[in-house]
Structures are given as C-alpha cells and as structure tokens.
Amino acid sequence: MALLAVRRGAGNAAVVQMLRRAGHPGAQAPVQRSTVPGVLGSSGRPLDEAVRTDMESRLGADFSDVRVHDDAAARRSAAEIGARAYTSGNHVVLGDGGGDRHTLAHELTHVIQQRQGPVAGTDHGDGLRISDPADRFEREAEANAHRALSGRPATTPAAVPVQRGVHEGTVQRARSAENVQDVWTNRHWEQEAGDLPAVSAGPPGNGRNLTVILKDVANQLLTELAAQSAEDGQKQLRMFRTMTDEEADAILEWQGAGKREGTESWLRGNQGDPQITKKYHRAKEEPDSAVGAMPVKKHLGDWDQAYDYYARNHKQHFETARRAPNSRVVGGPAVRVLEFTLKKGAHKRLFDPDYMALSGDTGAPAALRKIHGAQNRQFPTGSGNEGSLTGYVGMKLEDIGDFSLSLGSNTEATQLLFQLFVQDVRDVTKRAGHRWNDETQEY
C-alpha cells in the first residue's frame, strides 16, 4: 500500500507508498509518534548493482538514487503501518515478507510515480498521509510489476498516470497482488478470460420485478453469500458513490435503523410464502420497521471515480452557489461520498450472470461474457445508455475508471438485490473534502 509521510524539515511532503501485508487491514487510526519519518531520514543503502541493472532494464528508469531500508528499524516501521513494504520519494522500505522481486518492482514503480507529481492520500495524523489501496496509482504499480516480471514491456515513466487535483504530501498504500480491488479493472477480467473465445452480447434483457427478487433470488443469494463468507481468507470489495445530502442521509438512516440485518432476517423467515410481496410491503409500513430496501441510486464505482465526480461537481457548485457567512458552500447537488463494503467474498457472486447485467462490447463486459460463456452461461444485457436492468446490478464502461455498476434510479427490486451483498456503509466525504483548500479557495 502507499503511504505518504511528511518529513519535517525536508521541504515538500514526501510520498510513502506501501504494500500491505497479507490479511492486514492497514493503518486506520492516526499513527502516534510514528517511526516512519525516522527511517526515511536515515541513509539506507543503494540497490545491489545486479538488482538495479535488472530493474532498470525491466522498468525503463534510472534507480541510481534509490535508497533501500531493510534493517530492524525499517521492519518495525512497516509493521507499524501494516505494510509489507512502502516507498517515499526515492526511499524504499522493506518489511517482513517484502524482499521478493515482485514487491520491489511494485515499489520502484511508486518511485517513478512520485518523481512525476503528487499522489492521493488521507491524513492519518503525525505527519502521515495514507493512500487508498483502491486508487489508480496502486493499480498501475501492481500491473506494472506484473508486466515487468512477465517479460512484457513495463509502463514507461512518461506513461504512469498522474491524478488531477491530488494533494501533495499523500501517503500511498500499495496494493498486494491478491487485493480484491483489482476487480474494478478491465485488466483483471481480461487476464481471467485469457484466450477464451469471444461471446457476443445478447439482445436487451428482461428485467426481474420485486416479486421475483423476493421469491426466487434473495434466498438463493443469501445462502450463497453465507457459504462464500465462511471460506478462509475471503476479501471484502469496496465501492463508492458521490451523491446528494438527501440520498446520503437516507442511506445512513436506513443503516442506522438496522434495516440491512432486519430485512435479511425477514426474508429468511418468509421464504416460500406465496404472499411474500404483499407481506413485504406491509412490513415496511409498520411503526419503527426494520424492513426495507436501501435507498441508493444510479452508479457506484471505485474511489477515483467518486473523487473525480465529487471534485468536478463540488467545484462547479462552489463557483455558482450562495455562501454561508463563513464563505463555505451552502448545500450542493452532489457533495457527499459514501463507501459501501461488501460481505466477505461477495464479489465472487456479484460478477455472475445470476445477478449482473452487462453493457458494452470491450473490456470487463467482453471478458466476463467469455469467462461464463465457456460454461454455457450468458449475462443479460443492460441498457445501452446507463447499463441498468431492473432486478440486476448493471455494469457500464466509463471514461473515468474502467467501469461502474448501475442500479438505475428508483428500482426497489434492484436496490433490494444490491443491499444483500453489502456488509457496511459509511460516510467518507472527508477523504474527498480535504482536497479543497479553504485558504486558497481552490482544489
């Protein structure tokens, strides 16, 4: 994972990108009296000559200034932030389990990225800014390491993406090869599909109404998810949506009322009832009901998509909206960002023809058709414009990020289906909002 550390007295904040240890959730709370700055302030050692020559050839960059830290202090600092390895500027710190060639190639890609400009991250205290393992810098570092070590040309320094509007001084957390957030990339699905024969998209699919979800789909999915979650080592996929205050408040109120757990319990207790739809509507209307669909709408995506939409939308609104006495924006059409964490292993069922509709003939949609077509299973086709299909989670190709997931506008059947995958929802607007500078009044 990538981590940015602010080294006092070192001028501009230094970027630290770090690779998580397997099974470690990463640093979530502010780090107090971190040992990271001390390690980064030490001299380290140059790359071994043979290793440097090999990596320069594979990655197409000069690493003569890179300093490696792999002593006991380095390992302690990596453990402190839940990292197998991390990078800040030209300093690569290797923790326990971080001495392999793949990890080094990943971290050296972070060196290249940081030479080109700032990277994204969230302030975790004590001068540390930590990147999200789902951001595109981490995806590119992981992909570049795979390319470099497989003998294919690695991404050249000029091609490494630099995210627009990123705050300098971010701590980036690099992702491990097993990171579940890879499923947000076309590359992941194309690698899974390999050389399987192409499968054409079918005609527009027939949606499923609420009764079908209640009677036939919900119990099957809950059973599958329970079995998937029970398997060892299951990961949890995260997705994000930028939305209005009204939508965010409604979703958080839904969660606070216990409706995720309450609805699942109600569904299990009413399976097989021929009047289940009528009873569901009655249950929703009861006083203090814990039954009902999550009021989420339209598209969800990875962090980069959510932040890009937040930044563009919020800045445009700031330039035109009325101000409060303290000069901050009042209201806004899309000023909140929520994070949706799926149940353990739920992504393995989400990207399945039973629950997903596809729109698009390239990238992940084409690859998924190939993967499941080999088993004589066909995805329903979502709408060409929004990618949605009632009663399914839709997939739509995007310009920012590779694709998004589409729920439509106010389709209760789709909302109910989606919520069965979800374990937790939380407000992460602060992670996007820190990019707005109140002093300069700009991003």
C-alpha positions as CSV (number, residue, x, y, z in Angstrom):
1,M,0.0,0.0,0.0
2,A,1.2,3.5,-0.5
3,L,1.9,5.8,2.4
4,L,2.9,9.5,2.4
5,A,5.0,10.7,5.2
6,V,5.6,14.4,5.9
7,R,9.2,14.6,7.0
8,R,9.6,17.8,8.9
9,G,12.5,19.9,7.7
10,A,12.6,18.0,4.4
11,G,10.8,20.6,2.3
12,N,7.8,19.3,0.5
13,A,5.9,16.4,2.0
14,A,7.3,13.1,0.9
15,V,5.2,10.4,-0.6
16,V,5.3,7.0,1.0
17,Q,3.7,4.1,-0.8
18,M,3.3,0.9,0.9
19,L,2.4,-2.7,0.2
20,R,0.0,-4.2,2.7
21,R,0.9,-7.4,4.5
22,A,-1.4,-10.3,3.6
23,G,-4.5,-10.2,5.8
24,H,-3.6,-6.9,7.4
25,P,-6.3,-4.2,7.3
26,G,-3.8,-1.4,7.1
27,A,-3.4,1.6,9.2
28,Q,-6.8,3.0,10.0
29,A,-6.3,5.1,13.1
30,P,-3.9,8.1,13.3
31,V,-0.4,7.0,13.9
32,Q,1.1,8.5,17.1
33,R,4.9,9.2,17.2
34,S,5.4,7.2,14.0
35,T,8.8,5.7,13.4
36,V,8.3,6.1,9.7
37,P,9.9,9.6,9.5
38,G,13.0,8.4,11.3
39,V,13.5,5.5,8.9
40,L,13.1,7.8,5.9
41,G,15.6,10.3,7.4
42,S,18.3,7.6,7.6
43,S,20.7,6.9,4.8
44,G,19.7,3.4,3.8
45,R,21.8,1.7,1.1
46,P,21.8,1.7,-2.7
47,L,20.2,-1.1,-4.7
48,D,22.6,-4.0,-5.3
49,E,24.2,-3.5,-8.6
50,A,22.8,-6.6,-10.3
51,V,19.3,-5.9,-8.9
52,R,19.5,-2.3,-10.0
53,T,20.6,-3.2,-13.6
54,D,17.8,-5.8,-13.8
55,M,15.1,-3.5,-12.6
56,E,16.3,-0.5,-14.7
57,S,16.0,-2.7,-17.8
58,R,12.6,-4.0,-16.8
59,L,11.1,-0.7,-15.7
60,G,12.8,1.7,-18.1
61,A,14.0,4.1,-15.4
62,D,17.2,5.2,-13.6
63,F,17.3,3.9,-10.0
64,S,20.8,5.1,-9.1
65,D,19.4,7.4,-6.4
66,V,17.1,4.8,-4.8
67,R,17.9,4.0,-1.2
68,V,16.7,0.7,0.3
69,H,15.9,0.3,4.0
70,D,15.6,-3.3,5.3
71,D,17.1,-3.3,8.8
72,A,15.2,-4.0,12.1
73,A,14.0,-0.3,12.3
74,A,12.7,-0.5,8.8
75,R,10.8,-3.7,9.5
76,R,9.3,-2.2,12.7
77,S,8.1,0.9,10.8
78,A,6.5,-1.2,8.1
79,A,4.7,-3.3,10.7
80,E,3.5,-0.2,12.4
81,I,1.6,0.8,9.4
82,G,0.5,-2.7,8.4
83,A,2.8,-2.7,5.4
84,R,5.0,-5.4,3.7
85,A,6.9,-2.5,2.0
86,Y,6.4,1.2,1.5
87,T,8.0,4.0,-0.6
88,S,8.6,7.7,-0.1
89,G,10.3,9.6,-2.8
90,N,13.5,7.6,-3.6
91,H,13.4,5.6,-0.3
92,V,12.1,2.0,-0.5
93,V,11.4,0.4,2.9
94,L,11.1,-3.4,3.0
95,G,9.3,-5.0,5.9
96,D,8.7,-8.6,6.8
97,G,7.9,-10.6,3.6
98,G,8.7,-7.6,1.4
99,G,12.1,-8.8,0.0
100,D,10.7,-10.5,-3.2
101,R,11.2,-9.2,-6.7
102,H,7.6,-8.5,-7.3
103,T,7.3,-6.3,-4.3
104,L,10.5,-4.4,-5.3
105,A,9.1,-3.9,-8.9
106,H,5.9,-2.6,-7.4
107,E,7.7,-0.2,-5.0
108,L,10.0,1.1,-7.8
109,T,7.0,1.9,-9.9
110,H,5.9,4.1,-6.9
111,V,9.3,5.8,-7.1
112,I,8.6,6.6,-10.8
113,Q,5.1,7.9,-9.9
114,Q,6.4,10.2,-7.2
115,R,9.0,11.7,-9.5
116,Q,6.2,12.8,-11.7
117,G,3.9,14.5,-9.2
118,P,1.8,14.2,-6.1
119,V,-0.4,11.2,-5.4
120,A,-3.7,10.8,-3.5
121,G,-3.9,10.2,0.3
122,T,-5.8,10.8,3.5
123,D,-4.3,12.5,6.6
124,H,-3.8,9.8,9.3
125,G,-2.1,12.1,11.8
126,D,1.5,12.7,13.0
127,G,2.5,13.9,9.5
128,L,1.4,10.8,7.6
129,R,-0.9,10.8,4.6
130,I,-2.0,7.4,3.5
131,S,-3.3,6.5,0.1
132,D,-6.2,4.2,-0.5
133,P,-5.2,0.8,-1.8
134,A,-8.0,1.1,-4.4
135,D,-6.6,4.2,-6.2
136,R,-5.3,4.0,-9.7
137,F,-1.6,4.6,-8.6
138,E,-1.7,1.3,-6.8
139,R,-3.5,-0.5,-9.6
140,E,-0.8,0.8,-12.0
141,A,2.0,-0.2,-9.7
142,E,0.6,-3.7,-9.4
143,A,0.0,-4.0,-13.1
144,N,3.5,-2.6,-13.9
145,A,5.1,-5.2,-11.6
146,H,3.3,-8.0,-13.3
147,R,4.3,-6.7,-16.8
148,A,7.9,-6.2,-15.8
149,L,8.4,-9.6,-14.4
150,S,6.5,-11.5,-17.1
151,G,8.9,-10.2,-19.7
152,R,6.4,-7.8,-21.3
153,P,7.3,-4.1,-21.6
154,A,6.7,-2.2,-18.4
155,T,5.0,1.1,-18.4
156,T,7.5,3.9,-19.1
157,P,7.8,6.7,-16.6
158,A,6.0,9.1,-19.0
159,A,3.0,6.8,-19.2
160,V,2.5,6.5,-15.4
161,P,-0.8,8.3,-14.7
162,V,-0.8,11.4,-12.5
163,Q,-4.2,12.0,-10.9
164,R,-5.6,15.5,-11.4
165,G,-6.0,17.7,-8.4
166,V,-4.2,15.4,-6.0
167,H,-2.8,17.0,-2.8
168,E,0.9,16.9,-2.4
169,G,2.2,15.0,0.6
170,T,-0.1,12.0,0.4
171,V,0.9,8.6,1.9
172,Q,0.2,6.0,-0.7
173,R,-0.6,2.4,0.3
174,A,0.4,0.0,-2.4
175,R,-1.8,-3.0,-3.1
176,S,-0.8,-6.6,-2.9
177,A,-1.2,-9.0,-5.8
178,E,-4.3,-10.5,-4.1
179,N,-6.0,-7.2,-3.5
180,V,-9.7,-7.6,-4.2
181,Q,-10.0,-4.0,-5.6
182,D,-8.4,-5.4,-8.8
183,V,-11.8,-6.5,-9.9
184,W,-12.5,-2.8,-10.7
185,T,-10.1,-3.0,-13.7
186,N,-10.6,-4.3,-17.2
187,R,-7.1,-5.8,-16.9
188,H,-8.2,-8.1,-14.1
189,W,-11.1,-9.6,-16.1
190,E,-9.1,-9.7,-19.4
191,Q,-6.4,-11.7,-17.6
192,E,-9.0,-14.1,-16.2
193,A,-10.5,-14.6,-19.6
194,G,-7.2,-15.2,-21.3
195,D,-7.6,-16.7,-24.8
196,L,-11.2,-18.0,-24.3
197,P,-13.4,-17.4,-27.4
198,A,-15.4,-14.2,-27.7
199,V,-19.1,-14.3,-26.8
200,S,-21.4,-11.8,-28.4
201,A,-23.8,-9.7,-26.3
202,G,-27.4,-10.8,-26.4
203,P,-30.5,-8.6,-27.0
204,P,-31.7,-6.3,-24.3
205,G,-32.5,-8.4,-21.2
206,N,-35.8,-8.9,-19.5
207,G,-35.7,-7.4,-16.0
208,R,-36.9,-9.0,-12.8
209,N,-39.6,-7.4,-10.7
210,L,-39.7,-7.2,-6.9
211,T,-41.7,-10.4,-6.5
212,V,-39.1,-12.4,-8.4
213,I,-36.3,-11.0,-6.2
214,L,-38.3,-11.8,-3.0
215,K,-39.5,-15.2,-4.0
216,D,-36.7,-16.7,-6.1
217,V,-33.5,-14.7,-5.9
218,A,-33.0,-13.4,-2.3
219,N,-32.9,-16.7,-0.5
220,Q,-30.5,-18.2,-3.1
221,L,-28.2,-15.3,-2.9
222,L,-28.2,-15.2,0.9
223,T,-27.3,-18.9,1.0
224,E,-24.5,-18.4,-1.5
225,L,-23.1,-15.4,0.4
226,A,-23.1,-17.2,3.7
227,A,-21.2,-20.1,2.2
228,Q,-18.8,-17.8,0.5
229,S,-18.1,-15.7,3.6
230,A,-17.4,-18.9,5.7
231,E,-14.4,-19.8,3.5
232,D,-11.0,-18.8,4.8
233,G,-9.2,-15.7,3.5
234,Q,-12.2,-14.1,1.8
235,K,-11.7,-10.4,0.9
236,Q,-14.2,-7.6,1.0
237,L,-14.7,-5.4,-2.1
238,R,-15.3,-1.7,-1.5
239,M,-17.2,0.7,-3.8
240,F,-18.1,4.4,-3.6
241,R,-20.8,6.8,-4.7
242,T,-20.9,10.6,-4.7
243,M,-24.4,11.8,-4.0
244,T,-26.7,14.5,-2.6
245,D,-27.0,15.1,1.1
246,E,-30.6,13.8,0.9
247,E,-29.6,10.5,-0.6
248,A,-26.6,10.1,1.8
249,D,-28.8,10.9,4.9
250,A,-31.4,8.4,3.7
251,I,-28.9,5.6,3.3
252,L,-27.2,6.2,6.6
253,E,-30.6,6.4,8.3
254,W,-31.6,3.1,6.6
255,Q,-28.4,1.5,8.0
256,G,-28.8,3.1,11.5
257,A,-32.3,1.7,11.7
258,G,-30.9,-1.8,11.3
259,K,-32.7,-2.4,8.1
260,R,-29.9,-4.4,6.5
261,E,-30.0,-7.0,9.2
262,G,-33.7,-6.7,9.7
263,T,-34.6,-7.2,6.0
264,E,-32.3,-10.2,5.7
265,S,-33.9,-11.8,8.8
266,W,-37.4,-11.1,7.5
267,L,-36.5,-12.6,4.1
268,R,-35.3,-15.8,5.7
269,G,-38.4,-16.1,7.8
270,N,-40.8,-15.6,5.0
271,Q,-39.3,-17.7,2.2
272,G,-41.9,-19.9,0.4
273,D,-44.8,-17.7,1.4
274,P,-47.0,-17.2,-1.7
275,Q,-48.0,-13.7,-0.3
276,I,-44.4,-12.6,0.3
277,T,-44.6,-9.4,-1.8
278,K,-47.8,-8.2,-0.1
279,K,-46.4,-9.0,3.3
280,Y,-43.1,-7.3,2.5
281,H,-45.0,-4.0,1.7
282,R,-47.0,-4.3,4.9
283,A,-43.8,-5.0,6.9
284,K,-42.2,-1.8,5.5
285,E,-45.0,0.3,6.7
286,E,-45.1,-0.9,10.3
287,P,-44.0,1.6,13.0
288,D,-40.2,1.5,13.6
289,S,-39.9,-1.1,10.8
290,A,-36.5,-2.7,10.3
291,V,-37.5,-3.9,6.8
292,G,-36.9,-2.1,3.5
293,A,-34.6,-1.6,0.5
294,M,-31.5,0.6,0.7
295,P,-32.4,4.0,-1.0
296,V,-29.3,4.1,-3.1
297,K,-29.5,5.2,-6.8
298,K,-27.7,5.0,-10.1
299,H,-23.9,4.4,-10.3
300,L,-21.2,3.1,-7.9
301,G,-17.6,2.9,-8.8
302,D,-14.0,2.9,-7.4
303,W,-12.5,5.7,-5.3
304,D,-11.1,7.5,-8.3
305,Q,-14.5,7.8,-10.0
306,A,-16.2,9.0,-6.8
307,Y,-13.4,11.6,-6.1
308,D,-13.4,12.9,-9.7
309,Y,-17.1,13.4,-9.7
310,Y,-17.0,15.0,-6.3
311,A,-14.2,17.4,-7.3
312,R,-15.9,18.5,-10.6
313,N,-19.3,18.7,-9.1
314,H,-18.4,20.4,-5.9
315,K,-16.1,23.0,-7.5
316,Q,-18.7,23.9,-10.1
317,H,-21.2,24.4,-7.4
318,F,-18.8,26.4,-5.3
319,E,-18.3,28.8,-8.1
320,T,-22.1,29.5,-8.5
321,A,-23.8,28.7,-5.2
322,R,-24.7,31.1,-2.4
323,R,-22.3,31.3,0.5
324,A,-22.9,30.9,4.2
325,P,-21.5,33.7,6.5
326,N,-18.2,31.8,6.7
327,S,-18.0,31.7,2.9
328,R,-18.4,28.0,2.6
329,V,-20.8,26.5,0.1
330,V,-24.4,26.0,1.2
331,G,-25.9,22.7,0.0
332,G,-24.9,21.2,-3.3
333,P,-26.2,18.7,-5.8
334,A,-23.6,16.0,-5.0
335,V,-21.5,16.8,-2.0
336,R,-21.3,13.5,-0.1
337,V,-19.3,10.4,-0.7
338,L,-20.3,7.1,0.8
339,E,-18.3,3.9,0.9
340,F,-20.1,0.5,0.5
341,T,-18.2,-2.5,1.8
342,L,-19.5,-5.9,0.6
343,K,-19.6,-9.0,2.6
344,K,-16.6,-11.3,2.6
345,G,-16.2,-13.0,-0.8
346,A,-19.4,-11.3,-2.1
347,H,-17.6,-10.1,-5.2
348,K,-17.3,-13.7,-6.3
349,R,-21.1,-13.8,-6.6
350,L,-21.7,-10.2,-7.8
351,F,-19.9,-10.6,-11.1
352,D,-22.2,-13.5,-12.1
353,P,-25.0,-13.8,-14.7
354,D,-27.5,-14.6,-11.9
355,Y,-27.0,-11.1,-10.5
356,M,-25.3,-8.9,-13.1
357,A,-26.3,-7.4,-16.4
358,L,-23.6,-6.1,-18.9
359,S,-23.5,-3.2,-21.3
360,G,-20.5,-2.8,-23.7
361,D,-18.5,-4.9,-26.1
362,T,-15.0,-4.4,-24.8
363,G,-13.1,-4.5,-21.5
364,A,-14.6,-6.2,-18.5
365,P,-18.1,-6.8,-20.1
366,A,-16.5,-8.7,-23.0
367,A,-14.1,-10.6,-20.7
368,L,-16.9,-11.7,-18.4
369,R,-19.0,-12.9,-21.3
370,K,-16.0,-15.1,-22.3
371,I,-15.5,-16.4,-18.8
372,H,-19.0,-17.5,-18.3
373,G,-19.7,-18.3,-21.9
374,A,-17.2,-21.1,-21.5
375,Q,-19.7,-22.7,-19.0
376,N,-22.7,-22.0,-21.4
377,R,-23.9,-19.2,-19.1
378,Q,-25.0,-15.9,-20.6
379,F,-25.2,-12.5,-19.0
380,P,-28.4,-10.5,-19.6
381,T,-27.8,-7.2,-21.4
382,G,-28.4,-3.9,-19.7
383,S,-29.5,-0.6,-21.3
384,G,-27.0,0.9,-23.8
385,N,-27.1,4.3,-22.1
386,E,-26.9,3.6,-18.3
387,G,-26.2,-0.1,-18.3
388,S,-29.0,-0.8,-15.9
389,L,-31.6,-3.6,-15.9
390,T,-34.3,-3.9,-13.3
391,G,-33.5,-6.7,-10.8
392,Y,-29.9,-6.9,-11.7
393,V,-26.7,-4.9,-10.9
394,G,-25.6,-3.4,-14.2
395,M,-22.1,-2.8,-15.5
396,K,-21.3,0.1,-17.7
397,L,-18.0,1.2,-19.3
398,E,-16.7,4.6,-18.1
399,D,-14.2,7.2,-19.1
400,I,-13.0,7.8,-15.5
401,G,-12.1,4.3,-14.2
402,D,-12.8,1.3,-16.3
403,F,-16.5,0.7,-15.5
404,S,-19.2,1.5,-12.9
405,L,-22.0,-0.5,-11.5
406,S,-25.5,0.7,-12.3
407,L,-28.6,0.4,-10.1
408,G,-31.0,2.6,-12.0
409,S,-32.9,5.4,-10.4
410,N,-35.6,4.2,-8.0
411,T,-36.0,0.5,-8.7
412,E,-36.8,-1.3,-5.5
413,A,-36.1,-4.7,-6.9
414,T,-32.5,-3.7,-7.8
415,Q,-31.9,-1.8,-4.6
416,L,-33.0,-4.9,-2.6
417,L,-30.8,-7.2,-4.6
418,F,-27.8,-4.9,-4.1
419,Q,-28.2,-4.5,-0.4
420,L,-27.9,-8.2,0.1
421,F,-24.3,-8.0,-1.0
422,V,-23.5,-5.2,1.4
423,Q,-22.0,-5.5,4.9
424,D,-21.4,-1.9,5.8
425,V,-21.9,1.7,4.6
426,R,-20.0,4.7,5.9
427,D,-19.6,8.4,5.1
428,V,-16.1,9.1,3.7
429,T,-16.7,12.6,2.4
430,K,-13.8,13.9,4.5
431,R,-11.4,11.9,2.4
432,A,-12.6,13.8,-0.7
433,G,-13.2,17.1,1.0
434,H,-9.6,17.5,2.3
435,R,-8.5,18.4,-1.3
436,W,-10.4,21.6,-1.0
437,N,-8.2,24.4,0.4
438,D,-10.2,26.8,2.5
439,E,-7.4,29.4,2.4
440,T,-6.8,29.5,-1.4
441,Q,-10.5,28.6,-2.2
442,E,-9.5,26.1,-4.8
443,Y,-8.7,22.4,-5.2
